[in-house]
């Protein structure tokens, strides 16, 4: 299977002169378009022939899958376009747009057939059974399972959430078609007309899947916290540089799976020369880019490590914060001792689990610090973005 897929991808790359990601999208979209259209016509025929609303609902679900495949095909084609003047970060996020449209279609189909199922429950009719019904439904199960497996392989190969969602949708179709087959067999054996109820369950499941997909793609379009493994990978590279004091405010922005940008504040000794600081920052950025593919931009935060006021205030302030909450931490510390009382400026990173308000924290930190140290007022910038 892997060899066949690789050959097809190579041929598509040559024909369309595209990269691997776009070629895989074209392959997945084309395959889904043809197979889902075939399943739609087959199920619509036997659904009409047998009078089964659940089979017809399943057929319409395949029709929505056909539209989804077309949108996926177009989405990958547009996402594969290079960056231009109006879109300097490329077009890869269009994958999320196409996935969002697909999820709306899935939800719409589910709502339509929820209504049809209610009608069937209120006015049940018998399913006209024939061998072709079982043959088509069994072939549908096999085809959808194969389709889902291929989508899953391709999605993992290029780390595509859109293809992974499409794969899950194909596996969902396997489950729903099994349910349709179950209702037909049940009526044949027992005479119970459960077709409408099975159609209702299918409709609810389609709606659930659609709403879940909508939420996932809205999250992608709005921007969500980067995956922990991606954050951890960047942190691991930053931790390799013992000369830097530390780092904070790591921001990761994804404009698509292959278009990821990040920024971070690097804390360094202020006695470093500008040239040395620049060389260290360049090395960090190049290492992260080479090993992770992320375009990292570093901002330098100079720390006065040898300044007497810094040496006096920093450890005491750190202890005060630790006593309030072990995950409270500060950065960008500055002390102005030209006025009385002296003013301590710093940014405070507040952990998500700490429920104190900014005013309460300000009062508590000032009170606890002044108990054991020279009287000072605090000028605090509160950071509640829950970034590193």
Order of alpha helices (4+ residues) and beta strands (2+ residues): alpha-alpha-alpha-alpha-alpha-alpha-alpha-alpha-beta-beta-alpha-beta-alpha-beta-beta-alpha-beta
